Amino acid sequence: MARLFLDREPLTQYKDRRFNGTLDEYLDRLRASTTLYVGNVSFYTTENQMHALFRSVGVVRAIVVGLDSARRTPCGFAFVEYETRADAERCVRYLNGTKLDDREIRIDFDWGYEPGREFGRGKSGGQVRDEYRTYYDAGRGGYGKLLRDELEGMRASAEVGEKRARDDGAEDA
């Protein structure tokens, strides 16, 4: 069936490229889903803190904290599943953009949690966006992975090039 109008308010700002199906199937899953994606979560936010916030708008069925696939530590996102679609819609409407652990969280509809989706997809094991971060963010593990590697490389080469003082007062050759 042809679409008669363009939805000017999309269900989600994010398209999961790993969804195995057509765009119509993806949109149908989003329209029926009670699962939400929560982004920009501090690495130090606990599941209890999340429960306290998300149960304020409805009955929470489950919370799955995103994990770094290499270290198995929190990496800044979560899936929240509600009992009803109305609860999930309330959450997006009222909690998207609120602060949790001093961070403005992003909440968006998700097509549904499946085992394995809780792991970060970045090359370093965490989230891709954290690998490219060029500023320091204590709540997200400091500098981005690429910049951190570059800084560590610069520090190591500086240490190799420094002259070290010897115990006997003589200089190294």
Secondary structure, DSSP 8 states (H G I E B T S, - for coil): ----S--SS-S-S---TT--S-HHHHHHHHHH--EEEEES--TT--HHHHHHHHTTSS-EEEEEEEE-TTT-SEEEEEEEEESSHHHHHHHHHHHTT-EETTEE-EEEE-S---TTTTB--STTSS-HHHHS--S-BGGGTBS-HHHHHHHHHHHHHHHHHS--B-TTS-B--
